[in-house]
């Protein structure tokens, strides 16, 4: 999709199939700046993934795939864009170099869009079917899904690229100093935009809407209530969350998560107060102690459920941010290449430069979103730069 096509209606010259367009300074050096930032930011996330075992989850496997895709996009595609723009022509005479760069133009943008789509599928399963997701989805299975995505993308792009290059090589009017897709297969180019780019983005936005609705319905709001009933006049200070002697805040509040299925109460003030002991009725004291023990044993399970819910919400917000960036920043490229594939427009250097820079910027924004919206990733990245004190 990111490969270029520049038809030229002037058939009197020796280069009738392509039009050589001088690159502007912004179009030349912007890929180089974005390349450096993308490699640095995504490299930090990959290093954190390798060093910290706690962030190695099925969800982070998809983030790792997206980070590797962004680095490949930057190193292999943007570097060729910079070289081509710096010289205003393709300086390598070996046809294999041009073919490989065109392959990178096709495969890495497609992998970026489809990687975000896979993240949305993963989050949809985690939120809509949480029990089955935790029982069946593993890091190994996520890795197999990622490999399947790469196989599908290569299976579609390589035959079309080989045929396009074979047709271009037989054209005597093709300039050897230019490296561009000929797009002499309009149907292949049109279906490439629909299947590889438009359809995943449409499904991505639909899945995000379902996730927002499920998150609001399942987890609900969070509010704080006092543990002491309001009808007890002797504990007014405790009702306000303060110690009745020192006046300092106490941890006598608990968090209540409400949803359509019931109420979940989590206490953060340690063990519950001991039940009153009545020597006259030891049997009742024994029953009270058993009930108290049952309450204490259920608290860790409730706490784990609340932590899991918080992690799922963070992962969904990360997905929503990634989906918004991909959709908005790739929209101009979708329009541009869809119209090129349909032969609806000719040359538009300004439009081409804008959509290229916007699509390149996604490689920088993705790792920034990981760090800003995911506490575990932020903690893992911080551990890379914070030195640990040496033990004596």
C-alpha positions in Angstrom: 0.0 0.0 0.0 2.9 2.3 0.7 4.4 1.7 -2.6 4.2 4.5 -5.1 2.7 4.8 -8.5 3.2 7.8 -10.7 1.5 7.5 -14.2 2.7 9.9 -16.8 0.5 10.5 -19.9 3.4 11.9 -21.9 4.4 9.0 -24.2 6.9 10.9 -26.3 9.9 10.6 -24.0 12.0 7.6 -23.0 10.3 7.4 -19.6 6.6 7.2 -20.3 5.6 5.0 -17.5 7.0 7.0 -14.6 7.4 10.6 -13.8 10.5 11.6 -11.9 9.4 14.0 -9.1 12.1 15.9 -7.1 11.7 15.3 -3.4 11.3 18.2 -1.0 13.5 18.7 2.0 10.7 17.7 4.4 9.9 14.5 2.5 13.6 13.7 2.3 14.7 14.3 6.0 11.5 13.6 7.8 11.8 9.8 7.3 15.4 9.9 8.7 14.3 11.7 11.9 11.3 9.4 12.3 13.5 6.4 11.7 15.9 7.3 14.6 13.0 8.0 17.0 11.1 4.9 16.1 14.1 2.6 16.6 15.0 4.2 19.9 11.5 4.2 21.4 10.5 0.7 20.2 13.9 -0.6 21.1 13.3 0.5 24.7 10.0 -1.4 24.9 11.6 -4.6 23.4 14.4 -4.3 26.0 11.9 -4.0 28.8 10.0 -7.0 27.4 13.2 -9.1 27.5 14.3 -8.0 30.9 11.0 -8.0 32.9 9.1 -11.3 33.0 6.0 -9.8 34.6 5.0 -8.1 31.4 5.3 -11.2 29.2 1.6 -11.9 28.7 -0.4 -12.9 25.6 -1.4 -9.3 25.3 2.2 -8.0 25.4 3.2 -10.6 22.7 1.0 -8.7 20.3 2.6 -5.4 21.4 6.0 -6.9 20.9 5.0 -7.9 17.4 3.8 -4.3 16.7 7.1 -2.9 18.0 9.2 -5.3 15.8 7.0 -4.3 12.9 7.6 -0.6 13.6 11.3 -1.1 13.7 11.3 -3.0 10.5 9.2 -0.3 8.9 11.6 2.3 10.0 14.9 0.6 9.2 14.0 -1.1 5.9 11.4 1.1 4.4 12.2 4.6 5.7 15.9 4.3 5.0 15.2 3.5 1.4 12.8 6.5 1.2 15.6 8.7 2.6 18.1 7.4 0.1 15.8 7.8 -2.8 14.8 11.3 -1.7 18.4 12.4 -1.0 19.6 11.5 -4.5 16.3 12.2 -6.3 16.7 8.8 -7.9 17.2 5.2 -7.0 21.0 4.8 -6.8 21.3 1.0 -6.8 21.5 -0.7 -10.1 20.8 -4.2 -8.9 17.1 -5.0 -9.6 17.0 -7.2 -6.4 17.6 -4.1 -4.2 14.6 -2.3 -5.7 12.4 -5.4 -5.4 13.3 -5.8 -1.7 12.5 -2.2 -1.0 9.2 -2.5 -2.7 8.5 -5.6 -0.7 9.2 -3.6 2.5 6.8 -0.9 1.3 4.1 -3.5 1.0 4.6 -5.8 3.9 5.4 -3.5 6.9 2.6 -1.0 6.6 0.2 -4.0 6.2 1.7 -5.7 9.2 1.3 -2.5 11.3 -2.4 -2.2 10.6 -3.1 -5.9 11.0 -1.1 -6.1 14.2 -3.4 -3.5 15.9 -6.4 -5.5 14.5 -5.0 -8.7 16.2 -4.7 -6.8 19.5 -8.4 -5.9 19.2 -9.3 -9.5 18.7 -7.3 -10.5 21.7 -8.9 -7.9 23.9 -12.4 -8.8 22.6 -11.8 -12.4 23.8 -10.4 -11.3 27.1 -13.4 -9.1 28.0 -16.3 -11.0 26.4 -15.2 -14.5 27.3 -12.7 -14.1 30.3 -12.9 -17.6 31.6 -12.2 -19.3 28.3 -9.6 -16.7 27.5 -7.6 -17.4 30.6 -7.9 -21.1 30.2 -7.0 -21.4 26.5 -4.9 -18.3 25.4 -1.2 -18.6 26.1 1.9 -16.7 25.0 2.7 -19.6 22.6 -0.8 -19.5 21.0 -0.5 -15.7 20.6 2.9 -16.3 18.9 1.2 -18.7 16.5 -1.5 -16.2 15.7 1.2 -13.6 14.9 3.1 -16.0 12.7 -0.2 -16.8 10.9 -0.7 -13.1 10.2 2.8 -12.8 8.6 2.2 -15.9 6.5 -1.2 -14.4 5.2 0.4 -11.1 4.3 3.3 -12.6 2.5 1.0 -15.1 0.7 -1.0 -12.2 -0.7 1.7 -9.6 -1.5 4.6 -11.7 -2.9 2.7 -13.1 -6.0 1.4 -9.7 -6.9 4.9 -8.1 -6.4 6.6 -10.7 -8.5 4.2 -10.3 -11.3 4.4 -6.5 -11.2 8.2 -6.6 -11.3 8.1 -9.2 -14.2 5.8 -6.9 -16.2 8.0 -3.9 -15.5 11.2 -5.6 -16.4 9.8 -6.4 -19.9 8.8 -2.7 -20.5 11.6 -1.0 -22.5 10.4 2.4 -21.3 11.0 1.8 -17.6 13.8 4.0 -16.3 16.4 2.1 -14.4 17.0 5.0 -12.1 13.6 4.8 -10.6 12.2 2.2 -8.1 8.4 2.3 -8.1 5.5 -0.1 -8.3 3.9 -0.1 -11.7 0.5 -1.3 -10.5 -0.3 -2.9 -13.8 -2.7 -5.2 -12.0 -5.5 -2.8 -11.0 -7.7 -5.6 -9.5 -4.9 -6.9 -7.3 -4.1 -3.4 -6.0 -7.7 -2.6 -5.4 -8.4 -5.8 -3.4 -5.1 -5.3 -1.5 -6.4 -2.0 -0.2 -9.8 -3.6 0.7 -8.6 -6.8 2.3 -5.4 -5.8 3.9 -6.2 -2.2 5.1 -9.8 -1.1 4.9 -11.5 -4.3 6.2 -9.2 -4.7 9.3 -9.6 -1.0 10.2 -13.4 -1.2 9.9 -13.5 -4.3 12.0 -11.1 -2.7 14.4 -13.4 0.3 15.1 -16.4 -2.1 15.5 -14.5 -4.2 18.0 -13.5 -1.1 19.9 -17.1 0.0 20.2 -18.1 -3.4 21.6 -15.2 -3.3 24.1 -16.2 0.1 25.4 -19.8 -1.0 25.9 -18.7 -4.3 27.6 -16.2 -2.5 29.9 -18.8 0.0 31.1 -21.4 -2.7 31.6 -19.1 -5.3 33.3 -16.9 -3.2 35.6 -19.1 -0.2 36.2 -18.1 2.7 38.4 -16.0 2.8 41.5 -17.1 4.6 44.7 -15.9 4.7 48.3 -18.2 3.9 51.3 -17.4 3.8 55.0 -17.3 0.5 56.8 -19.1 1.7 59.8 -22.9 2.0 59.4 -24.3 5.5 59.4 -26.9 4.5 62.0 -24.1 4.1 64.7 -23.8 7.4 66.5 -20.9 6.4 68.6 -18.5 6.1 65.6 -19.0 9.4 63.9 -15.3 9.9 63.5 -14.8 6.5 62.0 -17.7 7.3 59.5 -15.7 10.2 58.3 -12.6 8.0 57.9 -10.6 9.6 60.8 -9.3 8.1 64.0 -11.4 9.3 67.0 -8.3 9.9 69.1 -5.5 11.2 66.9 -7.7 12.6 64.1 -5.5 11.0 61.5 -7.1 9.4 58.4 -7.7 5.7 58.8 -8.1 2.9 56.2 -11.6 2.2 57.2 -13.0 2.7 53.7 -13.6 0.0 51.2 -14.1 0.0 47.5 -17.3 -1.2 45.9 -17.4 -2.2 42.3 -20.9 -2.5 41.0 -22.1 -4.2 37.8 -25.1 -5.9 36.4 -24.2 -9.2 38.1 -24.0 -8.0 41.7 -21.8 -6.2 44.2 -18.1 -6.8 44.9 -16.7 -5.3 48.2 -12.9 -5.1 48.8 -11.6 -4.0 52.1 -8.1 -2.4 52.4 -7.9 -2.0 56.2 -6.4 -5.4 57.0 -8.2 -8.1 59.0 -11.7 -7.5 60.1 -12.3 -6.6 63.8 -12.5 -9.7 66.0 -16.0 -10.8 66.9 -17.2 -10.2 70.4 -16.5 -13.1 72.8 -19.3 -14.2 75.1 -18.2 -16.8 77.7 -21.9 -17.7 78.3 -22.3 -19.1 74.7 -19.0 -20.7 73.4 -20.9 -22.4 70.5 -21.9 -19.0 69.1 -18.3 -17.8 69.5 -17.1 -20.7 67.5 -19.6 -20.1 64.7 -18.6 -16.4 64.6 -14.9 -17.3 64.4 -15.6 -19.7 61.5 -17.6 -17.0 59.6 -14.8 -14.5 60.3 -12.2 -17.0 58.9 -14.3 -17.6 55.8 -14.5 -13.8 55.2 -10.7 -13.5 55.5 -10.1 -16.3 53.1 -12.3 -14.9 50.4 -10.7 -11.5 50.5 -7.5 -12.5 48.5 -9.7 -13.9 45.7 -11.8 -10.7 45.6 -8.6 -8.6 45.5 -7.2 -10.7 42.7 -10.4 -10.2 40.7 -10.2 -6.4 41.2 -6.6 -6.3 40.1 -7.4 -8.4 37.0 -10.2 -6.1 36.2 -8.0 -3.1 36.4 -5.4 -4.7 34.2 -8.0 -5.5 31.6 -9.3 -1.9 31.6 -5.7 -0.6 31.1 -5.2 -3.0 28.2 -8.5 -1.9 26.6 -7.6 1.8 26.9 -4.2 1.0 25.3 -6.0 -0.7 22.4 -8.4 2.2 22.0 -5.5 4.7 21.8 -3.7 2.5 19.2 -6.8 2.1 17.1 -7.5 5.8 17.1 -3.9 6.6 16.0 -3.9 3.9 13.3 -7.3 4.9 11.9 -6.7 8.7 11.8 -3.1 8.6 10.6 -3.7 5.9 8.0 -6.9 7.4 6.6 -5.2 9.8 4.1 -3.1 6.8 2.9 -6.2 4.7 2.5 -7.9 7.3 0.4 -4.8 8.0 -1.7 -3.9 4.5 -2.6 -7.5 3.4 -3.1 -7.9 6.2 -5.7 -4.6 5.2 -7.3 -5.6 1.6 -7.5 -8.9 2.6 -9.1 -7.1 5.0 -11.5 -9.2 7.9 -10.1 -6.4 10.4 -9.6 -3.0 11.1 -11.2 0.1 12.6 -9.6 -0.4 14.5 -6.3 3.0 15.1 -4.7 1.6 17.2 -1.8 -1.0 14.6 -0.9 1.6 11.8 -1.2 4.1 13.6 1.1 1.4 14.3 3.7 0.1 10.7 3.8 3.6 9.3 3.9 4.7 11.4 6.9 1.4 10.7 8.8 1.8 7.0 8.3 5.4 7.1 9.4 4.5 9.0 12.5 2.5 6.0 13.8 5.8 4.2 14.5 6.7 6.9 17.0 3.3 7.2 18.7 2.8 3.5 19.3 5.6 3.0 21.9 4.6 6.3 23.6 1.1 5.0 24.0 2.4 1.7 25.6 4.4 3.8 28.2 1.6 6.3 28.9 -1.3 4.0 29.3 0.1 0.8 30.7 1.5 0.9 34.3 3.3 -2.4 34.1 5.2 -1.4 30.9 6.0 2.0 32.5 7.4 0.2 35.5 9.5 -2.2 33.4 10.9 0.7 31.3 11.7 2.6 34.5 13.7 -0.4 35.8 15.9 -0.2 32.7 17.2 3.2 33.6 17.1 3.1 37.4 20.3 1.7 38.8 19.9 -0.8 41.6 22.0 -0.3 44.8 24.8 -2.7 45.3 24.6 -4.9 48.4 27.5 -4.6 50.8 
